[in-house]
Structure formats: C-alpha cells, structure tokens
Amino acid sequence: MPAYNFSARFAADVESGRKRQTIRRRRKRPTKTGDKLHLFIGMRTRSCRTLGKAVCAGALPLLIDEGRVILNGDELRTLDALTWFAAKDGFQTWADCESWFREHYGLPFDDGELIWW
C-alpha cells in the first residue's frame, strides 16, 4: 500500500483525476502494477488530506536530464515529446518540468521511476 504525498501545486490535478501519474525516486520496495496507491497532500501534518486512492497500472524506470528523458530505455528528445511528457505530469512546459526537477533533485535525476494509475 504505497502512499504518495503531493505538493499543493499538483493537488487539484491529482484530486480531479487530470494528473494520473507521478515521478519519484525508486524505493527499496518498488511500486508494482496492482498495488493500491494512497494519494495525499500534507502527509505527517495536521492538515493531511486524502486526494484519492488508485490502483497502480504500471511503473517504469526513468532518467531526467538536460533536454531529455529516458523512459524504460527509450529516449525522448524532441520538444514535442518532452512537452507531452511534461504535460502528463502536470507541468505547463518542458522547461517548467526540467527546472522543477533541477531545483528539487538536481540533474541528472537518474534513479527515478514513473508510476501511473
């Protein structure tokens, strides 16, 4: 029963179902297809709130670096592909996505996984 905490920036999209994936560092016990996911905002605080529950439809290894994404060994390099990828994860543009990961994790973000439901 993996639990995921989302920042306020993504909470409304997760709750409404517009955002149906998340990018995370790989865990010791990786998320697997069929796992029940618990989605929250404000975990470990008084304002913790459930955004939803879902069943994991899949998880793939992921690397994000300057101007590229490698998803399960397949490289996305064109601006159209990167923009599509960023939009699926709740970002307006690829530049916004790349900047967010640079600021929060540093690039390359090479120990990630894409989890969707």
Order of alpha helices (4+ residues) and beta strands (2+ residues): beta-alpha-beta-beta-beta-beta-beta-beta-alpha-alpha-beta
